[in-house]
């Protein structure tokens, strides 16, 4: 009995140690109430002085292989970290939020991000911010960027430099909005091309600085005109039609093609309805207003200004084309003759 009394406390201590060991190795078995009796080790008592051994232990493999369990847990943590840490997504979300604050709706933002996929979203935001500082509104700015996607490839420095140059030409915020809407390419053109146009208007056509500002504001397409053609168009208006500088500016004369100008002007001349003013600016008949010649449709021009039929006008245009071809051919022949004469003189 004394021996049995000593073994009972040993039994309880052994049970406590076995439970602690199982709890450490198998986290899913910490709750004693849910633990199956089959998971307990069958223990046998041995005489004092000898070690206790587990005769058998029934445990699932998945719980025993602790290293594999830890590996699976680390993999799960890595997956969770990837979902939480994505700098690109956070940056894009901030840019979209900024565009919304500027007044762009969801459709505009999606379109802007897809216009130039190679452009970084942050650069897109910087360019749009610079345009908005010029006094533009989201809707017209969106239309300009859609019309000329190359604008999104500009750097803020280039934007500021070109805006400063246009302001020096007198194109302030209000006027600059119209220029951007009608001719957004003015921001991506080469500086020397713009300088060439301005130089012709100032030095060859003799427009004042104020007239140049008004002309560029009213006809932004002039920025893209060929300087030599621009000069020829002005000379035709000034010498052949007898127009003054102010008339050319106010009636947006330089925005029309030289073909349209010559066809309508010369047709009225043939009909006896237009005369070139003399040196004093006088004519024997009242000339039609310039807006009634160029700023109306062809049907309205024939019905109200020329008072002629479309068939007659078509015949005239064909004859005019033939005359110009013969004139150009004759001019080229004269140039060849002049070249031959120069060669003969050099040989002599």
C-alpha positions in Angstrom: 0.0 0.0 0.0 2.8 2.4 0.8 4.3 1.7 -2.6 1.0 2.3 -4.3 0.5 5.5 -2.4 3.8 6.8 -3.7 3.0 5.9 -7.3 -0.4 7.8 -7.4 1.3 11.3 -7.2 3.8 10.2 -9.8 0.9 9.2 -12.1 -0.7 12.7 -11.8 2.6 14.5 -12.5 3.2 12.3 -15.5 -0.3 13.1 -16.9 0.4 16.8 -16.5 3.7 16.6 -18.3 2.2 14.6 -21.2 -0.6 17.1 -21.6 1.9 20.0 -21.7 4.0 18.2 -24.3 1.1 17.6 -26.5 -0.1 21.1 -26.3 3.2 22.5 -27.4 3.5 20.1 -30.4 -0.1 20.3 -31.5 -1.7 23.8 -31.3 -5.1 22.4 -32.3 -5.3 20.2 -29.2 -5.1 23.0 -26.6 -8.7 22.7 -25.7 -9.0 19.8 -23.3 -12.7 19.4 -23.8 -12.3 18.7 -27.6 -9.3 16.4 -27.3 -10.0 12.8 -28.2 -8.8 10.2 -25.7 -7.1 8.4 -28.5 -4.5 11.2 -28.6 -3.2 10.4 -25.1 -0.2 8.3 -24.9 -0.6 4.9 -23.3 1.9 5.0 -20.5 3.2 2.1 -18.5 4.7 2.2 -15.1 8.1 0.7 -14.4 9.9 0.1 -11.3 11.4 3.1 -9.6 14.7 4.2 -10.9 13.8 3.3 -14.6 12.6 5.8 -17.3 9.0 6.0 -18.4 8.4 5.2 -22.1 5.5 5.7 -24.4 4.3 2.3 -25.5 2.2 3.8 -28.3 1.1 7.2 -29.5 -1.7 7.8 -31.9 -1.4 11.3 -33.4 -2.1 12.7 -36.9 1.0 13.2 -39.1 0.1 16.7 -40.0 0.2 17.8 -36.3 3.4 16.0 -35.6 5.4 17.5 -38.5 6.0 20.9 -36.9 8.5 22.2 -39.4 6.0 21.8 -42.3 3.3 23.5 -40.4 5.6 26.5 -39.8 6.6 26.7 -43.4 2.9 26.8 -44.4 2.3 29.6 -41.9 5.2 31.7 -43.3 3.9 31.3 -46.8 0.5 32.6 -45.8 2.0 35.6 -44.1 4.0 36.4 -47.3 0.8 36.3 -49.3 -0.9 38.6 -46.9 2.0 41.0 -47.0 1.8 41.2 -50.8 -1.9 42.2 -50.7 -1.2 45.0 -48.2 2.0 46.5 -49.7 1.7 47.7 -53.4 3.3 51.2 -53.8 2.2 51.4 -57.5 -1.4 50.9 -56.7 -1.3 53.5 -53.9 0.4 56.0 -56.1 -2.2 55.5 -58.9 -5.0 55.8 -56.4 -3.6 59.1 -55.2 -3.3 60.5 -58.8 -6.9 59.5 -59.6 -8.1 61.2 -56.5 -6.2 64.3 -57.4 -7.7 64.3 -60.9 -11.2 64.0 -59.4 -10.5 67.0 -57.1 -9.5 69.0 -60.2 -13.0 68.3 -61.7 -12.5 65.3 -64.0 -15.1 62.6 -64.0 -14.4 58.9 -64.1 -14.8 58.7 -67.9 -12.3 61.5 -68.4 -9.8 60.0 -66.1 -9.9 56.5 -67.7 -9.5 58.1 -71.1 -6.6 60.3 -70.0 -4.7 57.4 -68.5 -5.1 55.5 -71.8 -4.2 58.3 -74.3 -0.5 57.9 -73.8 0.2 54.6 -71.9 3.9 55.2 -72.0 3.6 58.4 -70.0 3.9 58.0 -66.2 0.7 58.9 -64.4 2.6 61.4 -62.2 3.9 63.2 -65.3 0.3 63.3 -66.7 -0.9 64.9 -63.4 1.9 67.5 -63.6 1.1 68.5 -67.1 -2.6 68.8 -66.4 -1.9 70.9 -63.3 0.2 73.3 -65.5 -2.6 73.7 -68.0 -5.2 74.4 -65.3 -2.9 77.1 -63.9 -3.3 78.8 -67.3 -7.0 79.2 -66.5 -8.3 76.3 -68.5 -11.3 74.2 -67.4 -11.4 70.4 -67.3 -13.7 69.8 -70.3 -11.9 72.0 -72.9 -8.5 70.8 -71.5 -9.6 67.1 -71.9 -10.7 67.8 -75.5 -7.3 69.5 -76.3 -5.3 66.6 -74.8 -7.5 64.1 -76.8 -6.9 66.1 -80.0 -3.1 66.3 -79.4 -1.9 63.5 -77.1 1.7 64.6 -77.6 1.0 67.3 -75.1 1.2 64.7 -72.3 4.8 64.0 -73.3 5.9 67.6 -72.4 7.8 68.2 -69.2 6.6 70.9 -66.8 9.7 72.9 -67.6 8.8 72.9 -71.4 5.3 73.8 -70.6 6.3 76.8 -68.5 8.8 78.0 -71.1 6.3 77.9 -74.0 3.6 79.5 -71.9 5.9 82.3 -71.0 6.8 82.9 -74.6 3.1 83.0 -75.7 2.4 85.5 -72.9 5.2 87.7 -74.3 3.3 87.7 -77.6 0.3 89.1 -75.7 -1.6 85.8 -75.4 -2.7 86.0 -71.7 -4.9 83.5 -69.9 -8.1 84.3 -71.7 -6.6 84.3 -75.2 -4.4 81.4 -74.5 -7.4 79.2 -73.8 -8.7 79.8 -77.4 -5.3 79.1 -78.8 -5.0 75.8 -77.0 -8.6 74.8 -78.0 -8.1 75.6 -81.7 -4.4 74.8 -82.1 -3.0 72.7 -79.2 0.1 71.9 -81.4 1.4 75.3 -80.6 2.8 73.8 -77.4 4.7 71.0 -79.2 5.9 73.0 -82.2 9.6 73.8 -82.6 10.5 77.3 -81.3 12.2 78.3 -84.6 9.0 77.5 -86.5 6.9 79.9 -84.4 9.7 82.5 -84.6 9.6 82.3 -88.4 5.8 82.9 -88.5 6.0 85.9 -86.1 9.0 87.3 -88.0 7.1 87.3 -91.3 4.0 88.9 -89.8 6.2 91.7 -88.2 8.9 92.3 -90.8 7.4 91.3 -94.1 3.7 92.0 -93.6 4.3 95.0 -91.3 1.7 94.1 -88.7 2.0 95.9 -85.4 2.6 94.0 -82.1 -1.0 94.5 -81.1 -2.3 93.3 -84.5 -0.1 90.2 -84.3 -1.5 89.4 -80.9 -5.1 89.8 -82.1 -4.3 87.9 -85.3 -2.8 84.9 -83.5 -5.7 85.0 -81.0 -8.4 85.0 -83.7 -6.6 82.6 -86.1 -4.3 80.3 -84.1 -3.9 78.1 -87.2 -1.5 80.8 -88.4 1.1 79.3 -86.1 1.3 76.3 -88.4 1.3 78.2 -91.7 4.3 78.2 -94.0 5.9 81.6 -93.7 6.3 82.0 -97.5 2.7 81.1 -98.2 1.6 83.5 -95.4 3.5 86.3 -97.0 2.0 85.6 -100.4 -1.5 85.5 -99.0 -1.0 88.9 -97.3 0.4 90.4 -100.5 -2.7 89.2 -102.4 -5.0 90.8 -99.9 -3.1 94.0 -99.7 -2.2 94.7 -103.3 -4.8 92.7 -105.3 -7.9 93.2 -103.1 -6.9 96.5 -101.6 -7.4 95.4 -98.0 -5.9 97.2 -95.0 -4.1 95.5 -92.1 -7.1 96.1 -89.8 -9.5 94.5 -92.3 -7.2 91.4 -92.6 -7.2 91.0 -88.8 -10.8 91.6 -88.0 -12.1 89.4 -90.8 -9.8 86.5 -90.0 -8.5 86.7 -93.6 -5.3 84.6 -93.0 -7.2 81.5 -91.8 -8.7 80.9 -95.3 -6.9 79.0 -98.0 -5.4 81.0 -100.9 -7.4 78.8 -103.3 -10.8 79.8 -101.8 -9.8 83.5 -101.6 -8.7 83.7 -105.2 -11.7 81.8 -106.5 -14.3 84.0 -104.9 -12.5 87.3 -105.3 -11.7 86.7 -109.0 -15.2 85.4 -109.8 -16.7 88.6 -108.4 -14.1 90.6 -110.5 -15.2 88.7 -113.7 -18.8 89.5 -112.9 -17.9 93.2 -112.4 -18.9 93.1 -108.7 -15.5 93.8 -107.2 -12.8 96.4 -108.0 -9.4 96.9 -106.6 -9.3 100.3 -104.8 -7.0 103.0 -106.2 -4.3 104.7 -104.2 -6.9 106.8 -102.3 -8.8 103.6 -101.5 -11.7 104.5 -103.7 -13.7 102.4 -106.2 -16.3 103.1 -108.8 -18.7 100.5 -107.4 -19.2 99.5 -103.8 -17.3 96.2 -103.1 -19.1 93.5 -101.1 -18.1 93.2 -97.5 -15.2 90.8 -96.9 -17.3 88.7 -94.5 -19.9 88.2 -97.3 -17.2 86.9 -99.5 -15.3 84.5 -97.3 -17.2 83.9 -94.1 -20.2 82.3 -95.7 -20.9 78.9 -97.3 -20.5 78.5 -101.1 -24.3 78.3 -101.6 -24.8 81.6 -99.6 -22.0 83.3 -101.4 -23.6 82.5 -104.8 -27.1 83.3 -103.8 -26.5 86.6 -101.8 -23.1 88.0 -102.9 -22.4 86.8 -106.5 -26.1 86.3 -107.4 -25.0 83.5 -109.8 -25.6 79.8 -110.3 -23.5 76.9 -109.0 -22.9 75.7 -112.6 -21.4 78.9 -113.7 -19.1 79.0 -110.6 -17.9 75.4 -111.3 -17.0 76.3 -114.9 -15.1 79.4 -113.7 -13.1 77.3 -111.2 -12.0 74.9 -113.9 -11.0 77.7 -116.1 -9.1 79.3 -113.3 -7.2 76.1 -112.5 -6.2 75.8 -116.2 -5.0 79.4 -116.2 -2.9 78.9 -113.2 -1.3 75.7 -114.5 -0.4 77.5 -117.8 0.9 80.5 -115.8 3.1 78.2 -113.6 4.3 76.3 -116.7 5.2 79.6 -118.4 7.0 80.8 -115.2 9.1 77.6 -115.0 10.0 78.0 -118.7 11.2 81.5 -118.1 13.3 80.4 -115.1 14.9 77.7 -117.3 15.7 80.3 -120.0 17.2 82.6 -117.4 19.4 79.8 -116.1 20.5 79.0 -119.7 21.4 82.7 -120.3 23.4 82.8 -117.1 25.3 79.7 -118.1 26.0 81.2 -121.6 27.3 84.4 -120.0 29.6 82.5 -117.7 31.0 80.6 -120.6 31.6 83.8 -122.5 
